[in-house]
Amino acid sequence: MKVGDLVRQLGGASKKIVTQRLREMENDGLVKREVVSTRPFVVTYETTNFGKTTLSFLEELKQWAEEQNI
């Protein structure tokens, strides 16, 4: 997914903040960054296999938060 697409989906998050969080996630091995083009500069991110292991936990957390009206 391109950073710009993700920023639009998040609505309200700045590109700078989204990029910072993605870099943190990359450092933690949760996502993989790939430079697709240098002119114009385009970067995509993809969830790693390790990152995918967190999805069930995050879904449970989301469900719990919805049940608690958080």
Contact map, one row per residue, 1 for C-alpha under 8 A:
1110110000000000000000000000000000000000000111000000000000000000000000
1111110000000000000000000000000000000000011110000000000000000000000000
1111111000000010011000000000000000000000001110000000000000000000000000
0111111100000010000000000000000000000000000000000000000000000000000000
1111111110000000000000000000000000000000000000000000000000000000000000
1111111111000000010000000000000000000000000000000000000000000000000000
0011111111111110010000000000000000000000000000000000000000000000000000
0001111111100000000000000000000000000000000000000000000000000000000000
0000111111100000000000000000000000000000000000000000000000000000000000
0000011111111000000000000000000000000000000000000000000000000000000000
0000001111111000000000000000000000000000000000000000000000000000000000
0000001001111100000000000000000000000000000000000000000000000000000000
0000001001111110110000000000000000000000000000000000000000000000000000
0000001000011111110000000000000000000000000000000000000000000000000000
0011001000001111111000000000000000000000000000000000000000000000000000
0000000000000111111100000000000000000000000000000000000000000000000000
0000000000001111111110000000000000000000000000000000000000000000000000
0010011000001111111111000000000000000000000000000000000000000000000000
0010000000000011111111100000000000000000000000000000000000000000000000
0000000000000001111111110000000000000000000000000000000000000000000000
0000000000000000111111111000000000000000000000000000000000000000000000
0000000000000000011111111100001000000000000010000000000000000000000000
0000000000000000001111111110000000000000000000000000000000000000000000
0000000000000000000111111111000000000000000000000000000000000000000000
0000000000000000000011111111111000000000000000000000000000000000000000
0000000000000000000001111111111110000000000000000000000000000000000000
0000000000000000000000111111110000000000000000000000000000000000000000
0000000000000000000000011111111000000000000000000000000000000000000000
0000000000000000000000001111111100000000000000010110000000000000000000
0000000000000000000000001111111100000000000000111111000000000000000000
0000000000000000000001001101111110000000000011110010000000000000000000
0000000000000000000000000100111111000000000011110000000000000000000000
0000000000000000000000000100001111100000001111000000000000000000000000
0000000000000000000000000000000111110000001110000000000000000000000000
0000000000000000000000000000000011111100111100000000000000000000000000
0000000000000000000000000000000001111100111100000000000000000000000000
0000000000000000000000000000000000111111111000000000000000000000000000
0000000000000000000000000000000000111111110000000000000000000000000000
0000000000000000000000000000000000001111110000000000000000000000000000
0000000000000000000000000000000000001111110000000000000000000000000000
0000000000000000000000000000000000111111111000000000000000000000000000
0100000000000000000000000000000000111111111100000000000000000000000000
0110000000000000000000000000000011111000111110000000000000000000000000
1110000000000000000000000000000011110000011111000000000000000000000000
1110000000000000000001000000001111000000001111100000000000000000000000
1000000000000000000000000000001110000000000111110000000000000000000000
0000000000000000000000000000011100000000000011111111000000000000000000
0000000000000000000000000000111100000000000001111111000000000000000000
0000000000000000000000000000010000000000000000111111100000000000000000
0000000000000000000000000000110000000000000000111111110000000000000000
0000000000000000000000000000111000000000000000111111111000000000000000
0000000000000000000000000000010000000000000000111111111000000000000000
0000000000000000000000000000000000000000000000001111111110000000000000
0000000000000000000000000000000000000000000000000111111111000000000000
0000000000000000000000000000000000000000000000000011111111100000000000
0000000000000000000000000000000000000000000000000000111111110000000000
0000000000000000000000000000000000000000000000000000111111111000000000
0000000000000000000000000000000000000000000000000000011111111100000000
0000000000000000000000000000000000000000000000000000001111111110000000
0000000000000000000000000000000000000000000000000000000111111111000000
0000000000000000000000000000000000000000000000000000000011111111100000
0000000000000000000000000000000000000000000000000000000001111111110000
0000000000000000000000000000000000000000000000000000000000111111111000
0000000000000000000000000000000000000000000000000000000000011111111100
0000000000000000000000000000000000000000000000000000000000001111111111
0000000000000000000000000000000000000000000000000000000000000111111111
0000000000000000000000000000000000000000000000000000000000000011111111
0000000000000000000000000000000000000000000000000000000000000001111111
0000000000000000000000000000000000000000000000000000000000000000111111
0000000000000000000000000000000000000000000000000000000000000000111111
